[in-house]
Amino acid sequence: MAQQTTQANPTVIVQPPTQSQTHLSLPVDPELSDLLIIGAGPCGLFAAYYSGFREMKTRILDALPEAGGQLAVLYPEKYIFDVPGYPEILARDLVAQLVAQASRYSPQMLLGERATDLVRNSDGTYTVFTEKKGYSTKAVLVTAGVGSFSPNRLNIQNQEKFEGNGIYYFVKHKSFFKDKNLLIVGGGDSAVDWALNLKDVTKSIILIHRRDQFRAHEQSVKEIYSSPQITVRTFTELKAVSGDDSNLKQAVIFDNRTNKEEAIPVDCILINIGFKANLGPIANWGLQMENRAIKVNGRMETNLPGIFAAGDIASQSDSVKLNLIATGFAQAALAVNVAKKYVDPKAQLFPGHSSEKSA
Ligand SMILES: Cc1cc2nc3c(=O)[nH]c(=O)nc-3n(C[C@H](O)[C@H](O)[C@H](O)COP(=O)(O)OP(=O)(O)OC[C@H]3O[C@@H](n4cnc5c(N)ncnc54)[C@H](O)[C@@H]3O)c2cc1C
């Protein structure tokens, strides 16, 4: 196996990644953690709590600028009904609770940092590189969900100028759309649900879809057609946007059967035409994969020593794969307790009851 050293990272690299090696010359943080968690979705956040509870020095990093994974990005304003202990909870509120729970033991939370490279050092520790730095750790838990995801984009005139300033792909706060003339593009559950969710906040909503059949819940489709605040335009696509330097003012839409164009005044556009999830570099770290997930055994161990996986990204042998928050939580608890024993072989596997610890 190739050996490599760099001045900034004097550790001997025994397992060079197959990805671009550009980040390997970045400085390495001097602090060695016990457990580094990749992905601050619900599973990673719960793992961070558990890791602190097991008295491990913990780092958790996420490519996104905020914690919460799919809940924060894809459905922050939706209610979840199947999280134990909560008859119903808004996804955004569950994230806030998980962050509060994870914070009890003050893990180092690194947001806006995407893990790109994994290096196994000669002493058995690992260094995970992001685009900013290297972080050394005794064990790694990958809770990267479906990978880092990015929204599908249209290719329309002036799109880039207004992205983030009139054109949006996510709804962070409903109040952001208060009294706005909103154009929603899409024909799936997201587009339809947002039209319904935002109809009482906005001034007006036009929902356009390139076909006449929606791929959304039947009852929700009935509701959009019967809501006076929502104008539904089928066989309609977005062609161009325009405005002044600071504001989006107009969208040009067209009927894709006749190509007849129409300019409509808009304040914002919400594009909900799906997401691309990309596991990216993690898929090239030498981890055994199965259907775009990392293969783990019943102890959440991957094929690499000291590297564990849990949540949506983990495919557990001899088990059914249910990509749910509740199953991810259980896997996180398993992974962290096994990781504890890996880091400190004298430790008990069973963590003890949290209820018996002092607050
Ligand atoms: C619309 C929708 C509704 C849902 N409703 C429910 C429901 O009602 N009940 C339920 O139980 N489940 C629901 N789910 C599923 C649930 O959201 C997932 O099972 C859960 O989010 C998985 O959590 P996770 O922590 O494993 O991964 P994720 O939530 O996907 O989080 C993974 C995190 O890892 C980060 N990441 C990925 N790659 C990297 C990298 N290289 N470096 C750094 N960070 C990285 C990502 O940015 C992300 O923040 C729903 C999903 C969707 C899309």
The ligand as a MOL file (V3000), in Angstrom:
LIG
                    3D

  0  0  0     0  0            999 V3000
M  V30 BEGIN CTAB
M  V30 COUNTS 53 58 0 0 0
M  V30 BEGIN ATOM
M  V30 1 C -40.4710 14.1000 2.8760 0
M  V30 2 C -40.0130 13.0960 3.8950 0
M  V30 3 C -40.8250 12.7880 4.9710 0
M  V30 4 C -40.3970 11.8630 5.9160 0
M  V30 5 N -41.2270 11.5630 6.9690 0
M  V30 6 C -40.8300 10.6800 7.9070 0
M  V30 7 C -41.6780 10.3380 9.0120 0
M  V30 8 O -42.7920 10.8380 9.1270 0
M  V30 9 N -41.2040 9.4320 9.9270 0
M  V30 10 C -39.9730 8.8400 9.8210 0
M  V30 11 O -39.5950 8.0520 10.6910 0
M  V30 12 N -39.1560 9.1260 8.7730 0
M  V30 13 C -39.5550 10.0250 7.8200 0
M  V30 14 N -38.7310 10.3000 6.7580 0
M  V30 15 C -37.4350 9.6050 6.6710 0
M  V30 16 C -36.4100 10.2350 7.6320 0
M  V30 17 O -36.3310 11.6320 7.4000 0
M  V30 18 C -35.0420 9.5820 7.4510 0
M  V30 19 O -35.1650 8.2100 7.7330 0
M  V30 20 C -34.0310 10.2270 8.3950 0
M  V30 21 O -33.8480 11.5880 8.0930 0
M  V30 22 C -32.6750 9.5100 8.2960 0
M  V30 23 O -31.8200 10.1260 9.2050 0
M  V30 24 P -30.2420 10.0340 9.0470 0
M  V30 25 O -29.6820 10.7900 10.1960 0
M  V30 26 O -29.8370 8.6230 8.8450 0
M  V30 27 O -29.9150 10.7770 7.6590 0
M  V30 28 P -30.2660 12.2280 7.0900 0
M  V30 29 O -31.4660 12.8190 7.7270 0
M  V30 30 O -30.2730 12.0620 5.6200 0
M  V30 31 O -28.9970 13.1000 7.5060 0
M  V30 32 C -27.7500 12.8280 6.9360 0
M  V30 33 C -26.8650 14.0510 7.0540 0
M  V30 34 O -25.5490 13.7060 6.5980 0
M  V30 35 C -25.0150 14.7880 5.8830 0
M  V30 36 N -23.9680 14.3140 4.9840 0
M  V30 37 C -24.0810 13.4740 3.9400 0
M  V30 38 N -22.8860 13.2760 3.3570 0
M  V30 39 C -21.9950 14.0160 4.0710 0
M  V30 40 C -20.5890 14.2270 3.9780 0
M  V30 41 N -19.8320 13.6410 3.0410 0
M  V30 42 N -20.0040 15.0750 4.8780 0
M  V30 43 C -20.7350 15.6980 5.8370 0
M  V30 44 N -22.0660 15.5200 5.9720 0
M  V30 45 C -22.6750 14.6910 5.1090 0
M  V30 46 C -26.2090 15.3710 5.1280 0
M  V30 47 O -25.9640 16.7340 4.7960 0
M  V30 48 C -27.3270 15.2080 6.1660 0
M  V30 49 O -27.4900 16.3670 6.9580 0
M  V30 50 C -39.1370 11.2230 5.7870 0
M  V30 51 C -38.3060 11.5360 4.7110 0
M  V30 52 C -38.7380 12.4610 3.7620 0
M  V30 53 C -37.8310 12.7900 2.6010 0
M  V30 END ATOM
M  V30 BEGIN BOND
M  V30 1 1 1 2
M  V30 2 1 2 3
M  V30 3 2 2 52
M  V30 4 2 3 4
M  V30 5 1 4 5
M  V30 6 1 4 50
M  V30 7 2 5 6
M  V30 8 1 6 7
M  V30 9 1 6 13
M  V30 10 2 7 8
M  V30 11 1 7 9
M  V30 12 1 9 10
M  V30 13 2 10 11
M  V30 14 1 10 12
M  V30 15 2 12 13
M  V30 16 1 13 14
M  V30 17 1 14 15
M  V30 18 1 14 50
M  V30 19 1 15 16
M  V30 20 1 16 17
M  V30 21 1 16 18
M  V30 22 1 18 19
M  V30 23 1 18 20
M  V30 24 1 20 21
M  V30 25 1 20 22
M  V30 26 1 22 23
M  V30 27 1 23 24
M  V30 28 2 24 25
M  V30 29 1 24 26
M  V30 30 1 24 27
M  V30 31 1 27 28
M  V30 32 2 28 29
M  V30 33 1 28 30
M  V30 34 1 28 31
M  V30 35 1 31 32
M  V30 36 1 32 33
M  V30 37 1 33 34
M  V30 38 1 33 48
M  V30 39 1 34 35
M  V30 40 1 35 36
M  V30 41 1 35 46
M  V30 42 1 36 37
M  V30 43 1 36 45
M  V30 44 2 37 38
M  V30 45 1 38 39
M  V30 46 1 39 40
M  V30 47 2 39 45
M  V30 48 1 40 41
M  V30 49 2 40 42
M  V30 50 1 42 43
M  V30 51 2 43 44
M  V30 52 1 44 45
M  V30 53 1 46 47
M  V30 54 1 46 48
M  V30 55 1 48 49
M  V30 56 2 50 51
M  V30 57 1 51 52
M  V30 58 1 52 53
M  V30 END BOND
M  V30 END CTAB
M  END
